[in-house]
């Protein structure tokens, strides 16, 4: 079973990856 802290860390990593992907997409458009 996953601990809350681990889930929070994982969610944070996912959000960071999403931001990086979004930024890359935006920069490629310009």
C-alpha positions in Angstrom: 0.0 0.0 0.0 1.3 3.5 -0.9 1.8 6.1 1.7 0.3 9.6 1.4 3.7 11.2 1.2 4.7 8.9 -1.7 1.5 9.7 -3.5 2.2 13.5 -3.0 5.7 13.1 -4.3 4.5 11.1 -7.3 1.8 13.7 -8.1 4.3 16.5 -7.9 6.6 14.7 -10.3 3.8 14.2 -12.7 2.8 17.8 -12.6 6.4 18.9 -13.2 6.6 16.5 -16.2 3.4 18.0 -17.6 4.7 21.5 -17.2 7.9 20.6 -19.0 6.0 19.0 -21.8 3.7 22.0 -22.1 6.7 24.4 -22.1 8.5 22.3 -24.8 5.3 22.3 -26.9 5.0 26.1 -26.6 8.6 26.8 -27.5 8.4 24.5 -30.5 5.4 26.4 -31.8 7.4 29.7 -31.8 
